[in-house]
Amino acid sequence: MTLVTLTTDFGLSDPFVGIMKGVIAGRAPTAPVIDVTHDIPPQDVLAGALVLRHAVPYFPAGAIHVAVVDPGVGTERRPLCIETARGFLVGPDNGLLSLAARDVRRIIHLTDERFFLTPRSATFHGRDVFAPVAAALASGTAAPALGVEVQDMHRLAVPEPVVAGRAIRGQVLYIDRFGNLVSNVGRDTIDRFRAALTIRVGRVSVRNLSASYAAVAPEEPVAVVNSWGLVEVAVRNGSARERAGAGVGDPLVIEAD
């Protein structure tokens, strides 16, 4: 049986995640299921897409990645299975799957109701559509059997940093549970400058990038290139979100001397 992963904004206080696992266990009882996270901020499709993009490469080829951050559940938005060179992405067509969808082989609009639970709820497609489809894939069903092949999917437009002279104008893309502010400025952009840097976000100003969080004293702000390859502002043993008073979408500016 093929590995299945789950990424949702359901949290663990309600039974939704357990129910999805129950559906998979009932239809593909030997398929291992791994939780990537269920703490995506509610309805935050971009956060879910970023997490999925940076998680998928670390799973075995052929894995089935189910993602449900679905504020449009019950509307005309399509349920999709995207087959890539590394495996499968299953979830709503709202951009959630798009950042992880590299080397796409085919996109299937899930229409064959033989693979769904019935009756199908208008509010819980994680249970009634995506979990049973994942189980079908894990049991050997080929993606084309699940519906109709289409040529498009909704893609998220992730903002790019702007380089203007000696400054990089980026923004906060994601905030993790430690309150670290993850920007859209990648290492390749930073490497253009061979000079001392000042990183500013909200009320925080940091001088230069550091090799680790521990490069500064406790409660002091620090800027690093994180495991996603992006510039991140943190506070050692504290929260950069609280110190900076910044949120997703707020500007992060880097200036070179």
C-alpha positions, 0 to 999 in steps of 0.5 A: 500500500502507498503512503498517504499524508494529510494536511488540513486546517481542521485542528485536533479538537474536532473529530474531522481528522480522525474521521478521514483516517477512519475512511482511509482505514476502511477502504485501504486498511494497510495504507500508512497515514502520516499527518503533515499538519492540521494546524494551518490557520483556518481558511488560509489557503496560501499557508496550506499551499506553502506548507505542502510545497515544502513538505512533499519533496521529503516523502517517498515517490508515489506518496498520496498527499491529501490537503484540505483547506477548503473555504469553498467547500460545497460550491462549484470549485472542482475536486482534483487529483493531480498526478506528478512525477513524484506522486499524487496531490488530492484536494480542492481546486483553489490553489492549495495544491498548485505550489507543490504541483511540479512536473505535472503528468495529468490533472483529474477532475474527480467526477466518478461518484463510485469512489465517493461516500454517499450521501455526500455532505456539502460541508465535509469533502475531506471525508466524502471525497478526498479521503476515499479517493486517496484510499482508492489510489493507495489500493491501486486505482489509476488516476484517470479512472477517478474522473475526467482529465482537464488541462488547468487548475487554479494557481496561487500568485505568490508575491515576488520580492522587488529589488530596487537599487540597494534595497529588497522589498519583500513581505511576510508570507507565513508565520509559524507557531513560534511567531517567526516571520517567514518572508518571500525573499529567497537566498538567491535574492540575498546573494546579489548583495555582498555587503552588510544588510539591515532587515526591517519588519514592523517594529523590528530592525536586525543587522545582518543575517545570522547562521542560527537562532542562537547567534543572539542573546535570549529575547533578541531579534535575529534574521536567518535563512530558514529551512525553506531557503527564505529569509526569516525574522525570529526572536530567540526564545520569543515571538517576532510576531509580537515584537514586530507587531507584524502579520502576513502581508506586511512589508519586510525590507532589506537594505544593503550598505 
